[in-house]
Amino acid sequence: MRLVPINSSQYEISFLQQFIITVLVMLLFTIIRMLYKKFNKVKTPWPKVPNSNVFGAKIGTKNYADQFEEWARQYGEKGIYETKILGQTFYVVCNEDIASQIERKRPYVVTRRKNLVSAFNSLGAQGLFSAEGQTWKKDRRLVAPSLNHKNVRDYISKIELVAERLVTKWDGLINKNPVSGVPINDDILLATVDIIALVAFAKDLDTVTMGGGKITTVLDKLFGLGMLRTMVPIKYFKIPIIGQYLDGGKKLIDFAFNFCGDIVNDFRRENIDYDVKSKTFLGKMIELSDKDSANALSTERFIGNLLTLFGAGSETSASAAMICLYEICVDKTGLQDKLYKEIMAMDARATPSLESYLDSLPLLRSLLFEVLRMKGPTPVAGAENIAPIEVDGVMLPQNTYFLFLYKYITEVEEFDKSTGKGTPRGLRNAPINQFCPYRWLEEKKESGKVVFRKPTYATGFRAFGAGVRICPGSALAEIEVMIFVVFLLKRFEIHIAPDHPEVKLVSNLAQKPDRDIRIIMKKRSEYKSNVQ
């Protein structure tokens, strides 16, 4: 009997066939998972948003926070409601009590959504933002000390350097834009990138003066992709070989990773004074990592934390600064004059320092925290439980998705003296669902002095996160925005450009203005001479 040799080539699978099979397997897996969740779903007493199609309720792409808040007004009477988005069920939390119940389980039972962690890790941002469990603990031990108040003192002069460059640039643009106004968005974003470069690794990029190059565009696109990859039910980016190319992410990832990698290598090689190096974010991280070799970060996580600092840090701070300036321009209560007097009084009393900024500018801090409350970068946050938990008497299985309406909760929960939580009406008795830059001021009974009343997570303020997951960069972000405003108002009186459309907010990694904000700037000396 003669054996006929087998032609193995006829059984080979082409690349296209492999791709189709992979997509079908992922689609099948997604459908099975959705069906499993559907048939094992717990019945709850909470209201449900009606589905508009097979994938769930219809939600806009410009600002999903607005839609969730609108549903909260319709279906949130029990403090939590259910909705389905892109085939995934979410329990949307819209009152303080239920939010606190779930947050008490952070960070080990309730974590960030696995979809978010997977999406951002796929983009190379394997840092503190997406870390969970022991990885989060290790990252935070190395990252957080570099950004605490003690170390932020070392960064003040660097922030002031960038702020001076920013207002000097705008000074040169005044005559070029006398009627249409100076567009501020791009320049403020560049300024935040410059600050991060200086405080993180003593590198003076000076993109404010020289131009942004490619990194700001890459970061904006990367974190936009992060939101896309988080929301889609099919993880197309995990398809072997081509997955990272389907949305253009591969080139962006390589550029950002190489950019940060080169910075780390240059930092180690360059002949920078030790005292200068040791006062940078990267220098402090390296020092802590070298001291604790057992918990040292891998190269990927080192660069991932730098990428996170660059991307998340620049966009959130820039957005808050833009909105602060916009609110000063459109205010009708004399806010700008009051801020200017406060700033000049600080200048007369002390050499600028972290303490002088924080202690001498209560109105500016009140404005900033009201912006963060009502128009800040993070009005909504997501979470997922990795073990069954009880919420308001209902036992929910693991892998339940939650959304917390941080902004909305502060608009419906009045301050309660018995719990110390809730939003105060402030000195002007302003309704809590309205924007008021004076809200976080209070008068001391003994002295009659008006001081800043700092809202925190303990009082229900979650603009910087919740519980142990408070943003470690909050102190840097606060002083960064304050210094921008101080340097601008010292030099200019500012007004919104004529016929400027109302500025609204759009969703991205961080909520941000929907248009370029254009501001008319008048030098203070010229303004005074005109009055006289």
Backbone torsions as a table, in degrees:
resi	resn	phi	psi	omega
1	MET	NA	127.1	-177.5
2	ARG	-101.2	127.1	179.1
3	LEU	-82.7	132.0	178.6
4	VAL	-89.1	123.0	-179.7
5	PRO	-62.4	141.6	-178.6
6	ILE	-85.5	132.1	175.6
7	ASN	-85.1	95.6	-173.9
8	SER	-65.3	-22.5	-176.7
9	SER	-63.0	-26.7	-178.7
10	GLN	-72.4	-13.5	179.6
11	TYR	-102.5	0.0	178.5
12	GLU	-70.0	144.5	-179.1
13	ILE	-103.8	128.0	-179.8
14	SER	-70.2	164.4	178.8
15	PHE	-60.2	-41.7	179.7
16	LEU	-61.8	-41.4	178.9
17	GLN	-64.8	-41.6	177.7
18	GLN	-60.3	-42.2	-179.8
19	PHE	-62.6	-47.3	-179.1
20	ILE	-62.2	-43.2	179.4
21	ILE	-62.0	-44.0	-179.6
22	THR	-61.7	-45.2	179.1
23	VAL	-62.4	-43.6	-179.9
24	LEU	-63.8	-40.7	178.6
25	VAL	-63.5	-43.9	179.0
26	MET	-64.7	-40.3	178.2
27	LEU	-64.1	-43.5	178.8
28	LEU	-62.6	-43.2	179.3
29	PHE	-61.6	-42.5	179.4
30	THR	-63.1	-43.5	179.5
31	ILE	-64.1	-44.7	179.5
32	ILE	-60.9	-42.5	179.9
33	ARG	-64.6	-41.8	179.0
34	MET	-65.2	-40.9	178.7
35	LEU	-66.6	-39.6	178.9
36	TYR	-60.8	-45.1	179.4
37	LYS	-64.5	-37.2	-178.3
38	LYS	-64.6	-47.2	-175.3
39	PHE	-80.7	-14.1	177.0
40	ASN	-108.7	14.8	-176.6
41	LYS	-71.8	136.6	178.6
42	VAL	-79.2	136.5	175.1
43	LYS	-78.3	129.9	-178.6
44	THR	-122.1	160.3	178.3
45	PRO	-86.9	9.7	-172.3
46	TRP	-89.8	146.3	179.5
47	PRO	-60.5	152.1	-179.5
48	LYS	-121.5	138.2	173.8
49	VAL	-76.0	126.3	-179.4
50	PRO	-60.0	140.6	176.8
51	ASN	-75.4	142.1	176.8
52	SER	-100.8	-13.6	176.0
53	ASN	-158.8	-176.2	-175.6
54	VAL	-63.7	-23.7	-178.8
55	PHE	-88.9	-6.1	178.3
56	GLY	122.8	-154.3	-178.7
57	ALA	-78.8	150.6	179.8
58	LYS	-83.0	131.5	-179.9
59	ILE	-132.0	139.5	-179.1
60	GLY	-70.7	163.3	-179.3
61	THR	-100.2	-14.8	-176.9
62	LYS	-76.4	-49.3	177.8
63	ASN	-147.5	95.5	-177.6
64	TYR	-70.2	-23.7	179.4
65	ALA	-61.6	-40.1	179.1
66	ASP	-60.1	-40.2	-179.2
67	GLN	-67.9	-43.8	178.4
68	PHE	-61.8	-37.0	179.1
69	GLU	-70.4	-37.2	176.2
70	GLU	-62.6	-43.1	176.9
71	TRP	-64.6	-34.6	178.6
72	ALA	-62.0	-38.1	178.1
73	ARG	-67.3	-29.5	-178.8
74	GLN	-89.2	-38.8	-170.5
75	TYR	-122.6	5.3	-172.0
76	GLY	-97.2	23.4	-175.9
77	GLU	-63.7	-23.2	179.3
78	LYS	-96.4	6.8	178.0
79	GLY	85.1	-2.9	178.7
80	ILE	-159.5	140.1	176.4
81	TYR	-139.4	167.7	-176.0
82	GLU	-114.2	139.8	174.3
83	THR	-147.2	157.7	177.7
84	LYS	-118.3	126.2	-179.4
85	ILE	-126.4	123.6	179.7
86	LEU	51.9	40.3	176.4
87	GLY	81.3	0.1	-178.0
88	GLN	-111.9	134.1	-179.0
89	THR	-87.4	132.3	177.8
90	PHE	-124.1	141.8	168.9
91	TYR	-102.7	116.5	-172.6
92	VAL	-98.8	118.9	-174.0
93	VAL	-93.6	125.4	-175.0
94	CYS	-134.6	24.3	166.6
95	ASN	-143.6	163.1	-171.7
96	GLU	-65.5	-42.0	-175.3
97	ASP	-61.2	-49.6	-177.4
98	ILE	-70.3	-37.2	176.5
99	ALA	-58.9	-43.2	-179.4
100	SER	-66.3	-38.8	178.2
101	GLN	-56.2	-45.9	-176.4
102	ILE	-75.4	-41.3	-176.7
103	GLU	-66.3	-23.6	177.3
104	ARG	-63.4	-18.7	-179.5
105	LYS	-88.8	-2.2	176.8
106	ARG	-74.1	149.0	1.8
107	PRO	-105.2	7.9	-171.1
108	TYR	-103.4	-28.4	176.7
109	VAL	-96.8	-41.3	174.8
110	VAL	-106.4	126.7	-175.4
111	THR	-129.9	178.3	169.5
112	ARG	-63.8	155.6	178.6
113	ARG	-61.1	137.2	179.2
114	LYS	-59.5	-33.7	178.5
115	ASN	-60.5	-40.8	179.9
116	LEU	-67.6	-45.3	179.9
117	VAL	-59.8	-46.0	179.9
118	SER	-61.7	-43.3	-177.5
119	ALA	-64.3	-48.3	-176.2
120	PHE	-73.9	-32.7	174.0
121	ASN	-64.8	-34.7	179.6
122	SER	-66.4	-19.6	179.8
123	LEU	-96.3	5.2	179.3
124	GLY	88.1	-1.7	-178.9
125	ALA	-88.6	58.0	-178.6
126	GLN	-85.5	71.0	-175.9
127	GLY	-124.5	-164.3	-176.5
128	LEU	-59.6	-33.4	-177.6
129	PHE	-58.0	-42.8	-175.4
130	SER	-102.2	-1.9	-176.8
131	ALA	-74.4	152.4	176.8
132	GLU	-140.1	164.0	173.8
133	GLY	59.2	-138.1	-177.2
134	GLN	-66.2	-31.6	177.7
135	THR	-63.5	-43.6	177.7
136	TRP	-61.5	-42.6	-178.2
137	LYS	-60.2	-44.2	-179.1
138	LYS	-68.2	-45.0	179.4
139	ASP	-61.1	-44.5	-176.6
140	ARG	-65.1	-37.1	179.8
141	ARG	-59.8	-30.6	-178.8
142	LEU	-94.0	-33.4	-174.3
143	VAL	-85.8	-47.5	-170.9
144	ALA	-57.9	-45.2	-178.4
145	PRO	-58.8	-28.7	-179.0
146	SER	-69.4	-16.8	-174.1
147	LEU	-118.6	11.8	-179.8
148	ASN	-78.7	173.4	-174.9
149	HIS	-58.3	-38.1	-178.8
150	LYS	-59.1	-44.4	-178.0
151	ASN	-81.0	-27.1	177.7
152	VAL	-61.7	-28.2	175.8
153	ARG	-54.8	-36.8	-178.8
154	ASP	-69.6	-16.4	-174.2
155	TYR	-96.5	-8.7	-173.9
156	ILE	-55.9	-48.7	-176.3
157	SER	-63.0	-33.0	179.2
158	LYS	-69.9	-41.0	178.4
159	ILE	-64.6	-41.6	179.2
160	GLU	-64.1	-36.8	177.8
161	LEU	-60.1	-46.3	-179.2
162	VAL	-68.7	-40.2	179.1
163	ALA	-61.9	-39.7	178.0
164	GLU	-63.9	-41.9	177.1
165	ARG	-63.1	-38.6	-178.2
166	LEU	-63.8	-50.8	-177.9
167	VAL	-70.1	-29.7	175.5
168	THR	-65.5	-41.2	177.0
169	LYS	-61.9	-45.4	-179.9
170	TRP	-65.6	-34.1	176.5
171	ASP	-57.6	-38.8	179.5
172	GLY	-75.8	-15.2	-178.6
173	LEU	-96.2	-9.1	-174.8
174	ILE	-56.8	-49.6	-176.7
175	ASN	-69.6	-24.1	178.9
176	LYS	-77.9	-21.6	-177.7
177	ASN	-130.5	55.7	-174.2
178	PRO	-67.4	-29.5	-176.9
179	VAL	-108.5	-45.4	-175.9
180	SER	-75.4	-20.2	179.1
181	GLY	90.1	161.4	179.2
182	VAL	-87.2	122.9	176.2
183	PRO	-73.3	128.6	-170.0
184	ILE	-106.3	-19.5	-169.6
185	ASN	-57.3	-55.8	-175.6
186	ASP	-62.3	-40.8	-178.1
187	ASP	-66.4	-38.6	178.8
188	ILE	-66.7	-39.9	177.0
189	LEU	-62.2	-42.5	177.5
190	LEU	-61.9	-39.3	-179.8
191	ALA	-63.2	-40.8	179.0
192	THR	-67.2	-35.7	175.8
193	VAL	-64.2	-42.9	178.9
194	ASP	-61.7	-40.7	179.7
195	ILE	-64.1	-44.9	179.5
196	ILE	-61.2	-41.5	179.2
197	ALA	-62.3	-39.5	-179.1
198	LEU	-72.0	-46.3	-176.7
199	VAL	-78.5	-25.0	-176.7
200	ALA	-83.1	-41.7	-175.8
201	PHE	-149.6	28.0	172.7
202	ALA	54.2	34.6	179.2
203	LYS	-111.0	122.4	-177.9
204	ASP	-92.6	90.9	179.5
205	LEU	-71.8	-34.5	-178.5
206	ASP	47.4	49.0	177.8
207	THR	-69.2	-22.2	177.1
208	VAL	-58.9	-43.0	-179.0
209	THR	-87.1	-42.9	-171.5
210	MET	-89.7	-15.5	-174.9
211	GLY	105.2	155.8	-170.4
212	GLY	-79.8	-17.1	-175.4
213	GLY	63.8	-147.6	-171.8
214	LYS	-98.6	-23.0	-168.3
215	ILE	-63.7	-39.4	-178.8
216	THR	-65.7	-39.9	177.7
217	THR	-64.7	-43.4	-179.5
218	VAL	-62.2	-45.3	-179.1
219	LEU	-62.9	-42.8	179.2
220	ASP	-60.5	-44.9	179.8
221	LYS	-68.2	-39.6	-178.9
222	LEU	-60.2	-46.9	-176.3
223	PHE	-77.7	-21.9	168.5
224	GLY	-65.7	-41.5	176.1
225	LEU	-64.7	-33.2	177.9
226	GLY	-58.8	-43.0	178.6
227	MET	-67.8	-40.3	178.6
228	LEU	-61.7	-48.6	-178.2
229	ARG	-66.6	-27.2	176.8
230	THR	-70.2	-39.6	-171.9
231	MET	-82.9	-32.4	-173.3
232	VAL	-70.4	137.5	-179.2
233	PRO	-71.4	-28.4	-179.9
234	ILE	-99.7	121.6	-177.3
235	LYS	-82.8	71.9	-176.9
236	TYR	-60.3	-28.8	-176.4
237	PHE	-71.2	-9.2	177.5
238	LYS	-93.1	-2.6	177.5
239	ILE	-61.9	127.6	-177.6
240	PRO	-53.8	142.3	173.6
241	ILE	70.8	-56.4	-171.6
242	ILE	-101.7	-9.4	-173.8
243	GLY	-55.0	-43.2	-177.7
244	GLN	-71.2	-15.4	-178.4
245	TYR	-90.5	-18.3	-170.2
246	LEU	-62.7	-33.4	179.3
247	ASP	-110.5	13.1	179.6
248	GLY	79.8	11.2	-175.1
249	GLY	-70.9	-31.8	-172.8
250	LYS	-57.6	-49.3	-178.9
251	LYS	-63.7	-39.4	179.6
252	LEU	-64.9	-43.4	-179.8
253	ILE	-62.1	-47.3	-178.9
254	ASP	-61.0	-42.9	-179.4
255	PHE	-63.1	-49.6	-177.1
256	ALA	-64.5	-41.7	-178.7
257	PHE	-65.4	-43.6	178.9
258	ASN	-66.9	-38.0	178.4
259	PHE	-59.3	-49.9	-179.4
260	CYS	-69.9	-37.8	178.5
261	GLY	-62.5	-42.0	177.9
262	ASP	-63.4	-37.2	-179.9
263	ILE	-64.1	-44.8	179.4
264	VAL	-62.2	-45.6	-179.4
265	ASN	-64.2	-43.0	178.6
266	ASP	-63.2	-39.9	-178.9
267	PHE	-61.0	-41.7	-179.6
268	ARG	-70.8	-33.1	-175.0
269	ARG	-86.2	-38.7	-169.9
270	GLU	-65.4	149.8	-178.0
271	ASN	-85.5	68.8	179.1
272	ILE	-96.8	137.4	179.6
273	ASP	-51.0	136.8	-175.8
274	TYR	-58.4	-41.7	-179.3
275	ASP	-62.1	-36.3	177.8
276	VAL	-68.1	-47.6	-179.8
277	LYS	-59.8	-43.6	-174.3
278	SER	-67.8	-17.5	-179.4
279	LYS	-97.0	9.9	177.0
280	THR	-99.5	159.7	176.7
281	PHE	-57.7	-47.6	-178.5
282	LEU	-66.2	-41.2	178.7
283	GLY	-62.0	-42.0	179.1
284	LYS	-67.0	-39.2	177.9
285	MET	-63.9	-43.9	179.7
286	ILE	-63.4	-43.0	-179.9
287	GLU	-61.4	-46.8	179.2
288	LEU	-65.8	-39.6	180.0
289	SER	-65.1	-40.4	179.5
290	ASP	-67.9	-34.5	179.7
291	LYS	-70.7	-30.8	-176.8
292	ASP	-120.5	73.3	-174.2
293	SER	-62.7	-27.3	-179.7
294	ALA	-65.8	-28.5	-179.5
295	ASN	-111.7	19.3	-179.5
296	ALA	-62.6	145.2	-179.8
297	LEU	-78.7	145.3	172.4
298	SER	-70.2	164.3	178.3
299	THR	-57.3	-42.0	-178.7
300	GLU	-61.9	-42.3	-177.7
301	ARG	-76.8	-31.0	175.4
302	PHE	-60.3	-51.7	-179.6
303	ILE	-68.5	-36.2	177.9
304	GLY	-60.0	-39.7	177.9
305	ASN	-69.2	-36.2	175.7
306	LEU	-65.9	-42.6	179.3
307	LEU	-63.3	-40.5	177.6
308	THR	-63.5	-44.3	179.1
309	LEU	-61.0	-44.3	179.3
310	PHE	-62.8	-52.9	-173.2
311	GLY	-72.5	-60.8	-176.6
312	ALA	-68.0	-41.0	-177.2
313	GLY	-65.4	-42.3	-177.4
314	SER	-71.1	-44.3	-174.5
315	GLU	-69.2	-41.2	-178.2
316	THR	-68.9	-45.0	179.3
317	SER	-64.9	-41.7	-179.7
318	ALA	-62.8	-43.4	-179.9
319	SER	-61.3	-45.0	179.5
320	ALA	-63.0	-40.6	179.7
321	ALA	-65.4	-43.0	179.2
322	MET	-59.1	-46.9	-176.8
323	ILE	-68.8	-36.5	176.0
324	CYS	-58.0	-46.9	-179.4
325	LEU	-66.3	-38.7	177.8
326	TYR	-62.6	-44.7	-178.9
327	GLU	-65.6	-36.0	175.7
328	ILE	-62.5	-40.9	-178.0
329	CYS	-67.0	-39.8	-173.7
330	VAL	-93.5	-3.7	-178.8
331	ASP	-64.0	146.1	-179.9
332	LYS	-117.5	14.0	-173.9
333	THR	-109.6	9.4	-176.8
334	GLY	80.7	20.1	-176.6
335	LEU	-57.7	-44.7	-176.0
336	GLN	-61.9	-42.9	179.1
337	ASP	-63.6	-40.8	179.3
338	LYS	-64.7	-41.3	178.4
339	LEU	-64.4	-41.8	-179.2
340	TYR	-62.0	-44.5	178.5
341	LYS	-62.0	-40.5	179.4
342	GLU	-63.1	-43.5	-179.4
343	ILE	-65.1	-44.9	-178.8
344	MET	-67.9	-33.5	176.7
345	ALA	-66.1	-38.4	176.8
346	MET	-63.4	-43.7	-179.6
347	ASP	-61.2	-35.3	-177.4
348	ALA	-74.2	-23.7	-173.9
349	ARG	-91.5	-39.0	-168.9
350	ALA	-151.6	156.1	170.5
351	THR	-68.2	133.1	-177.2
352	PRO	-54.2	131.9	177.2
353	SER	-151.3	172.8	178.4
354	LEU	-57.6	-44.2	-178.0
355	GLU	-65.8	-40.3	-178.3
356	SER	-67.2	-37.7	176.8
357	TYR	-64.5	-46.4	-174.6
358	LEU	-74.5	-34.7	-174.7
359	ASP	-90.0	-25.2	-171.7
360	SER	-100.0	-5.1	-174.7
361	LEU	-125.9	60.3	-177.7
362	PRO	-62.8	-37.6	-178.8
363	LEU	-68.4	-41.6	178.5
364	LEU	-62.8	-41.2	178.4
365	ARG	-66.1	-37.6	178.1
366	SER	-62.8	-44.4	176.7
367	LEU	-58.8	-48.6	-177.4
368	LEU	-60.4	-44.5	-177.3
369	PHE	-72.5	-26.3	174.0
370	GLU	-72.8	-36.2	173.6
371	VAL	-62.1	-45.1	179.6
372	LEU	-63.0	-35.1	-179.5
373	ARG	-69.6	-49.9	-170.3
374	MET	-103.7	-22.0	-176.2
375	LYS	-136.8	29.5	-175.0
376	GLY	-84.1	178.1	-175.8
377	PRO	-69.7	-24.6	-172.8
378	THR	-128.1	76.0	177.6
379	PRO	-74.8	-19.3	-177.2
380	VAL	-134.2	142.7	174.7
381	ALA	-137.2	149.9	-178.4
382	GLY	-111.5	159.5	177.7
383	ALA	-156.7	169.3	-179.0
384	GLU	-150.9	143.1	178.0
385	ASN	-96.9	138.5	179.7
386	ILE	-101.2	5.7	173.6
387	ALA	-150.2	155.2	-179.9
388	PRO	-56.5	141.1	176.7
389	ILE	-138.2	156.5	177.5
390	GLU	-99.6	128.9	179.1
391	VAL	-127.8	114.9	177.9
392	ASP	52.8	41.2	177.5
393	GLY	84.9	-0.6	-179.3
394	VAL	-111.2	129.6	178.6
395	MET	-86.8	120.4	-178.7
396	LEU	-108.6	138.9	-178.5
397	PRO	-72.1	166.8	176.6
398	GLN	-64.2	159.1	-178.4
399	ASN	66.1	30.1	170.8
400	THR	-84.8	137.4	-177.8
401	TYR	-95.5	133.6	177.4
402	PHE	-121.4	147.0	168.6
403	LEU	-125.5	132.1	179.9
404	PHE	-106.8	124.1	178.3
405	LEU	-89.4	78.4	-174.9
406	TYR	-57.1	-48.7	-178.3
407	LYS	-64.1	-48.7	-176.3
408	TYR	-58.7	-41.5	-178.1
409	ILE	-59.5	-38.5	179.9
410	THR	-71.5	-15.8	-179.4
411	GLU	-91.2	-9.6	-177.8
412	VAL	-122.6	-9.3	-177.3
413	GLU	-107.3	99.8	177.3
414	GLU	-65.9	154.5	179.0
415	PHE	-62.5	131.5	-178.8
416	ASP	-116.3	113.3	-177.7
417	LYS	-60.7	-32.9	-176.8
418	SER	-68.0	-31.7	-179.3
419	THR	-105.2	-19.8	-176.6
420	GLY	76.9	8.6	-178.6
421	LYS	-111.2	160.0	178.2
422	GLY	112.4	171.9	-176.4
423	THR	-96.7	124.3	177.9
424	PRO	-76.3	158.2	176.5
425	ARG	-81.3	-21.1	176.2
426	GLY	82.1	-177.8	-176.2
427	LEU	-60.5	-27.8	-176.5
428	ARG	-100.4	10.5	177.5
429	ASN	53.1	43.1	-176.1
430	ALA	-79.3	134.6	174.9
431	PRO	-53.2	141.6	-172.4
432	ILE	-73.2	-13.0	177.6
433	ASN	-94.1	10.9	177.3
434	GLN	-118.7	149.0	178.8
435	PHE	-74.1	128.5	177.7
436	CYS	-143.4	113.0	-177.5
437	PRO	-68.0	-11.8	-178.8
438	TYR	-97.7	3.7	-170.8
439	ARG	-59.7	-37.2	-171.5
440	TRP	-97.4	30.6	173.5
441	LEU	-109.3	146.7	174.1
442	GLU	-143.7	152.5	-178.7
443	GLU	-100.2	125.9	178.0
444	LYS	-72.4	127.2	-175.9
445	LYS	-63.1	-38.9	-175.3
446	GLU	-68.7	-47.1	-173.2
447	SER	-103.7	-18.5	-175.3
448	GLY	77.1	4.6	-178.7
449	LYS	-75.3	138.7	177.2
450	VAL	-89.4	124.3	-177.2
451	VAL	-127.8	166.0	178.4
452	PHE	-81.3	134.3	178.6
453	ARG	-107.8	97.8	-170.9
454	LYS	-73.6	121.6	174.6
455	PRO	-79.6	143.9	-179.5
456	THR	-136.2	175.9	175.7
457	TYR	-57.7	-36.4	-178.9
458	ALA	-62.4	-24.6	178.5
459	THR	-100.3	7.4	177.1
460	GLY	96.9	7.7	-179.7
461	PHE	-92.6	117.8	-172.2
462	ARG	-121.8	23.1	-178.3
463	ALA	-61.2	-27.3	178.2
464	PHE	-103.9	16.1	-179.4
465	GLY	107.3	-172.2	-174.5
466	ALA	-137.1	145.3	174.5
467	GLY	60.4	-138.6	-179.0
468	VAL	-72.9	-9.9	-179.7
469	ARG	-93.5	26.5	174.2
470	ILE	-60.7	139.2	-179.4
471	CYS	-59.9	122.0	-179.0
472	PRO	-68.6	-16.8	-179.2
473	GLY	-94.1	12.8	-175.1
474	SER	-63.1	-38.7	-179.5
475	ALA	-65.5	-41.0	178.3
476	LEU	-65.7	-43.9	-179.2
477	ALA	-61.7	-42.6	-178.6
478	GLU	-61.8	-50.6	-176.1
479	ILE	-70.1	-30.7	177.9
480	GLU	-60.7	-50.2	-179.4
481	VAL	-65.1	-41.9	-179.5
482	MET	-60.1	-43.7	-178.4
483	ILE	-67.1	-38.4	175.2
484	PHE	-55.7	-49.7	-177.0
485	VAL	-65.4	-42.9	-179.7
486	VAL	-59.1	-49.5	-177.5
487	PHE	-65.5	-35.6	-180.0
488	LEU	-70.3	-48.2	-176.0
489	LEU	-71.8	-25.3	175.2
490	LYS	-65.3	-33.0	-175.7
491	ARG	-96.9	-33.9	-171.6
492	PHE	-128.6	151.5	160.1
493	GLU	-95.6	134.4	-172.8
494	ILE	-120.5	147.1	177.9
495	HIS	-142.3	153.9	176.0
496	ILE	-73.4	146.3	-179.5
497	ALA	-62.2	148.8	179.9
498	PRO	-57.7	143.2	177.5
499	ASP	57.6	27.1	179.5
500	HIS	-71.9	127.4	177.6
501	PRO	-63.6	155.7	175.6
502	GLU	-60.9	136.7	179.3
503	VAL	-88.4	123.5	175.4
504	LYS	-112.2	178.2	-175.9
505	LEU	-115.7	143.4	177.9
506	VAL	-121.6	155.1	-176.1
507	SER	-87.1	136.6	169.7
508	ASN	-149.2	-154.0	170.6
509	LEU	-54.7	-45.3	172.7
510	ALA	-118.0	142.5	175.3
511	GLN	-65.8	137.2	-175.1
512	LYS	-145.9	165.9	-179.5
513	PRO	-60.1	146.8	-176.9
514	ASP	-85.9	-0.8	-177.8
515	ARG	-155.7	165.5	175.9
516	ASP	-71.9	126.5	178.8
517	ILE	-85.2	126.6	-177.8
518	ARG	-112.7	124.8	-174.0
519	ILE	-121.6	133.9	171.7
520	ILE	-84.2	127.1	-178.1
521	MET	-119.2	130.7	176.9
522	LYS	-121.5	129.1	179.4
523	LYS	-60.3	138.6	-177.0
524	ARG	-58.0	-43.4	-178.1
525	SER	-62.6	-41.6	178.4
526	GLU	-64.8	-41.1	-179.0
527	TYR	-62.3	-42.4	-179.9
528	LYS	-66.3	-41.9	-179.2
529	SER	-65.4	-32.8	178.5
530	ASN	-67.3	-38.4	-179.7
531	VAL	-66.5	-41.5	-179.3
532	GLN	-72.6	NA	NA
